[in-house]
Amino acid sequence: DTNRLFITSPSFWLNTSILFFYLCCESSVVGWLVTYFKESGIFGPFLAQSSASFLWIMMMVGRLVCALISTKVNKNKLLVSLALIQVVFFFIMISSSQLPLILIGLVGVGLGMSGMYPTTLGTMDPRYNSSTVATGTCIAVATLGAVIMPSIVGVVAQNRGLAGGVSVIGVAYTMMLLLSVIKLLCERKVQ
């Protein structure tokens, strides 16, 4: 029975974990980005506020690009590429104090985030995608990342400063990338 089979499936939990860490990153970046740019003094209030809109525009552009290329490339390779793009450009964005580099980082993060969620779901075993219970469980568990992570960033920011809080997001990005690589390696082993 597919409704129970997913509970013991490592591939199901691997996909769910990738989505969990992705949503940790997405909600934290979207939630803390404006505050980070304002308080660091890198951007003025208007530019800091505009950064979130710019990020969403890049995500929409990236989704169109991912939709076009997802039928032509291996989805697990695309997943690793999207995760790697996010990690590299996130670290560029938070480690720089120069506006052009920050904007390049913002563009990369938005483009990398764009296809992560649908591509991860697209690589899940079709039996689980067609099961309401499995899909619902995956989305519910993954969404916990979006709920928990901004609070963790806030707690760390209170104790270690905003830069420390934002750097915690880097840990979630690294976990997402690592799990995406493991998923790709598992696929190669099966073939």
VOGU-3710 file (C-alpha; in Angstrom, 3 decimals, decimal comma):
1> dtnrlfitsp> 0,000/0,000/0,000  1,556/3,279/-1,190  -0,105/5,179/1,642  2,167/3,361/4,109  5,119/2,406/1,902  6,573/5,936/1,870  7,133/5,874/5,647  9,998/3,382/5,254  11,365/4,784/1,992  14,819/6,427/2,273
11> sfwlntsilf> 14,307/8,214/-1,065  11,048/9,754/0,196  12,767/11,097/3,315  15,740/12,299/1,299  13,424/14,377/-0,914  11,544/15,604/2,142  14,818/16,595/3,842  15,978/18,532/0,779  12,670/20,412/0,776  12,929/20,968/4,546
21> fylccessvv> 16,328/22,654/4,233  15,265/24,533/1,115  12,268/26,001/2,975  14,549/26,806/5,931  16,621/28,894/3,524  13,784/30,453/1,568  11,788/31,634/4,563  14,880/32,903/6,379  16,332/34,741/3,392  12,990/36,327/2,541
31> gwlvtyfkes> 12,272/37,098/6,206  15,667/38,434/7,249  17,059/39,945/4,054  15,557/43,416/4,442  16,548/43,604/8,129  20,080/42,420/7,346  20,615/44,981/4,587  19,093/47,814/6,659  20,961/47,097/9,890  24,292/46,407/8,212
41> gifgpflaqs> 24,090/49,862/6,646  24,868/48,450/3,201  21,540/49,606/1,733  19,351/52,550/2,593  15,778/51,802/3,746  14,254/51,976/0,241  16,924/49,808/-1,394  16,781/47,297/1,479  13,001/47,035/1,088  13,343/46,685/-2,689
51> sasflwimmm> 15,789/43,776/-2,311  12,956/41,387/-1,353  10,947/42,363/-4,442  14,045/41,965/-6,597  14,612/38,488/-5,135  11,035/37,443/-6,030  11,417/38,806/-9,576  14,580/36,714/-10,012  12,717/33,679/-8,677  9,929/34,164/-11,243
61> vgrlvcalis> 12,460/34,520/-14,080  14,300/31,436/-12,822  11,090/29,391/-12,688  10,473/30,091/-16,361  14,050/29,067/-17,211  13,765/25,883/-15,099  10,459/24,990/-16,758  12,144/25,261/-20,157  15,264/23,255/-19,313  13,801/20,674/-16,914
71> tkvnknkllv> 12,621/18,477/-19,792  16,084/18,525/-21,400  18,382/17,789/-18,427  18,597/15,194/-15,684  16,436/16,542/-12,841  18,828/15,353/-10,122  21,718/17,162/-11,827  19,509/20,243/-12,091  18,764/19,935/-8,367  22,477/19,861/-7,491
81> slaliqvvff> 23,105/22,817/-9,821  20,305/24,867/-8,245  21,545/24,068/-4,726  25,154/24,929/-5,649  24,087/28,223/-7,246  22,231/29,153/-4,059  25,175/28,313/-1,784  27,771/30,167/-3,866  25,671/33,281/-4,433  24,365/33,379/-0,856
91> fimisssqlp> 27,927/33,511/0,448  28,806/36,169/-2,144  25,771/38,183/-1,041  26,428/38,070/2,717  30,209/38,311/2,647  30,443/41,416/0,477  29,958/45,060/1,328  30,105/46,187/-2,311  26,760/46,912/-3,937  27,525/45,267/-7,338
101> liliglvgvg> 28,614/41,993/-5,674  25,601/42,014/-3,362  23,269/42,498/-6,329  25,017/39,674/-8,225  24,583/37,504/-5,117  20,913/38,439/-4,904  20,356/37,567/-8,576  22,079/34,186/-8,117  20,187/33,321/-4,946  16,852/34,162/-6,595
111> lgmsgmyptt> 17,631/32,176/-9,739  18,896/29,215/-7,696  15,849/29,209/-5,414  13,453/29,379/-8,335  13,244/25,738/-9,324  14,303/23,941/-6,160  10,831/23,092/-4,816  9,176/21,886/-8,045  12,316/20,035/-9,188  12,592/18,192/-5,867
121> lgtmdpryns> 8,937/17,149/-6,058  9,475/16,208/-9,721  12,245/13,772/-8,760  10,121/11,995/-6,167  8,915/8,479/-6,902  5,652/8,843/-8,920  3,920/6,487/-6,476  4,413/9,046/-3,709  3,483/12,032/-5,882  0,188/10,315/-6,697
131> stvatgtcia> -0,509/9,554/-3,031  -2,268/12,341/-1,140  -0,997/10,978/2,190  2,646/10,797/1,030  2,611/14,204/-0,670  0,809/15,778/2,287  3,335/14,296/4,717  6,254/15,505/2,599  4,896/19,052/2,373  3,932/19,190/6,073
141> vatlgavimp> 7,340/17,998/7,296  9,202/20,234/4,846  7,118/23,255/5,861  8,384/22,851/9,429  11,678/24,199/8,071  9,950/27,407/7,007  8,375/27,725/10,450  11,386/26,867/12,618  14,360/28,409/10,821  13,480/32,139/10,949
151> sivgvvaqnr> 13,117/31,774/14,745  16,504/30,050/14,993  18,062/32,868/12,952  16,396/35,365/15,316  17,713/33,657/18,451  21,253/33,458/17,048  21,025/37,088/15,879  20,107/38,182/19,424  23,105/36,377/20,895  25,706/36,700/18,114
161> glaggvsvig> 24,517/39,684/16,109  22,637/39,812/12,825  25,629/38,606/10,788  25,811/35,509/13,012  22,098/34,887/12,591  22,286/35,200/8,819  25,324/32,890/8,690  23,154/30,133/10,242  21,206/30,181/6,981  24,479/29,124/5,317
171> vaytmmllls> 24,393/25,911/7,369  20,923/25,089/6,005  22,115/25,878/2,459  25,096/23,558/2,929  22,831/20,735/4,187  20,507/21,211/1,199  23,464/20,989/-1,204  24,920/17,932/0,550  21,579/16,084/0,446  21,122/16,992/-3,247
181> vikllcerkv> 24,546/15,509/-4,035  23,674/12,359/-2,056  20,429/12,087/-4,049  22,340/12,341/-7,341  24,880/9,711/-6,190  22,058/7,366/-5,096  20,466/7,711/-8,528  23,763/6,766/-10,197  24,105/3,719/-7,940  20,632/2,505/-8,924
191> q> 21,440/2,807/-12,672
//
